[in-house]
Amino acid sequence: MKTSAPPRAFLILSALASAAVQAQDATETVNLHAQFTEVVQGHPSFRSPYEGENSLKGERSVRQTSDLTLYAGLRLAPHSELYLDGELDQGFGLSNTLGLAGYASGEAYKVGRATPYAKLQRAFLRQSFEFGGEYEALPSAANQLGGGLTHNHLTLSIGKYSVTDLFDTNRYAHDPRGDFLNWSLLDAGAFDYAADAWGYSYGGAAEWQQRQWTLRGGVFAMSRVPNSPQLEPAFKQFALIGELEHRHQCWGEDGALRLTAFDNRGRMARYDAAVAAAQRSAAPADVSSLRQFDSRPGAALNLEQALTADLGLFTRLSANDGSKETFEFTDINRSLSGGLSLQGSAWQRAQDSVGLAAVVNELSGAAQRYFAAGGMGLLIGDGQLPHYGSERIAELYYRWQMLPQLQLSADGQYVENPAYNRDRGPVRLAALRLHVQF
């Protein structure tokens, strides 16, 4: 029986579809991506019987931040890649990003400006070496050229980027542009990672992946003085960071457990020395003149676990040496966080998500004495701390996927004992977040 030839239009469409699939699977030489995020966040007035230099101000306040990022990737050779990220930032966090140890917005930097300003936030080389195993396809994304690697490989990353690009990641709580906003939910609260005031550093890291295990290690430059916009040249002050990750399945769903350890090496002061000096001088405690070269270690345990195809949980537990001042991240010595993330398939909105989480942050005894004596930290300092209490935070968000490239999120947070002070608060915060990505 003679069959008729397929229509020419069908053949053309088939050829175009085949070419599109081949182009998608092909190894990218160049890619360009972009994102824009706008966050408007505020709080009503709250109980604030006294305030210090670093207090969250008690009067009603609304602030806005925006950032535009351009991501460029270039393949220099097989498995050798160069990435450059330029960013345009504008806006201020509430109370100039002060007053909460678990600060309320990961989109608010420690440096705020009323007019837009540009920064080259990332400029790094990535080199991978394959050691066999099943081939894994890598989609085109920001800071990732489309292509693939064998499952077992070694990857080196050298240049300027964020420590948290590689360490302490979590699929449910790590992206202030798409999930939780609070600093102590995005990363382990006591992970005092090397960074400038924008959260980036110079350094190098190696990641060795073998079957279900990944071992990471790196060295990164710390800032010249705690919380400085300038990084220390020539690695005179540096952080050593190591992480062991194990990927697994529970109840047939994917999960991962990460153990991170770090040691900050630089000029830092001991809290008790600052308190003793304050008692002799009858002045507020001050660490700035007491810094000497020292070490400040810490560790974090980080779990992510899918419970179903749509529901996942996360938890982090972290602690650091609380006898010395915080150097880079925020004024937390111990932290426990956890939460749930749910995709919207049950209500026919599979690309939407809702997240609910809580965190408890604490100070060491030495840090409590320092803040009670009038000391100032990176983000907190009410001028006194007569009634210490754990800082307790709850956060709820809903992310609406309006279009494939456009998201709108509503976020609410409730903070008890802001900056560990039972005399203040509670504080209720609300935010709207617009995020566009290409």
C-alpha positions, 0 to 999 in steps of 0.5 A: 500500500502506497503512503502519501508523503508528509506535508511540507509544512509538517517537515519544516516544523519538525526540522525547526523543532529538532534544531531547537532541541539540538540548540538547547542541548548544545554547549553554550559559548556565551550567555547573557541574563538579567534580573531586576528586584524591587522591595518595599518594606515597612513596619508600624510604630512599636514600643521603643522606650529608648534607642541607641545608635544602632536601634531599629527606630520605633516610629512607623517607617517604609523603605524601598530597595532596588537592584538590577543585575546583568550576568555575562558568561564566556566559555574560554575552553572546554570546561573553562568559563569566565563570569562577570556580573555588574549590578546597579543598586539603590535604596535603604533598608529600614533604619539604614539596615540596623536594629535587628540581628536577623535583619528583615531584608536580604535585598538591603545592603549595609550600604544604602544610597538614594541614587543608583550606583554601579558595582562589579559584584562578581568577576571569576573563573571556573575550571572543571575536571571530569572524572567519569560517571553519568553525564549531567546536563546543565541548563543555561542560567545566571552564572552557568553556561549551558552544557554538562559535566560528568557526575564525578568532577572537580571544580575550581572557582577563583576571583570575586564572588559571594561565599554563599554562592557555594557554601551553606546553600539550600533550595528552600531558603537561600534566595531573597529574590524568590523565597524568604527575606530575613537574613537569618533564614537565607543563611545560617545566622552564626555563619560569619562568612568573609565579605565586604559590606555588599556580601562579596569577597575575593578568593578561591574554592575547590569542589570535589563531587564523587557519587552522592558526596561533595567536599568543598574548601576555600580561602577568602579575603575578609574586610579591612575592619569589621563591616568595612566596604573595603576588603583586606589586600593580600589576604592579610585577614582571611577566612578558611571555609570547608563544607561536606555535603551528602545527597540522599533520598528519604521516602523516595524524595531528594534531600541533602545534609551539609556541614560547614566549618569556618575560621576567621583570621584577623584583627578582632577584639574580645568582648570582655576586654572592651567591657573591662576598659569601659568599667575603667573609663566609665564610658560605653564599651568600644572594641575599635581600639582593642583589636589584635590578630586572633581566630574566630571559628564556627560551624553550621549544620544545614538540612533540606528535604523534599517531603513530596513533589511539592512540599519541602522542609529545611533547618539550620543550626549554627554557632560561633566563638562568641567571645570575640566581636562579629566580623562580617555578617551579623551579631548572632552567636547561636541560631536555629531556624526551620521552615516549610516551602509548598508549591501551588499545584494543589490550587492549580498554581504550580509555579506559585509557592508559599513559605513559612519559617521561624528562627531563634537567634542568641548572643553569648554571655560575653556579647550580652555583657558587651551590649549591656555596657553600651557597645555597638555591633555590626547591626545592633546596639540600643545603648543598653541591654538590661533585659536580654532575650532571644531574638525570635522571628517568624516569616510567611511569604507567598510568591505569585508567578504572574508571567514566566519571567515575572514574580510578585511576592507578599511577605510578613515577619513578626519579631520578638525581642528585636536586637535581643532586647525584651524592652522593645517590640514586638515588631510587625513587618510587611513587604512587597517584592517584584522580581523580573528575570531573563 
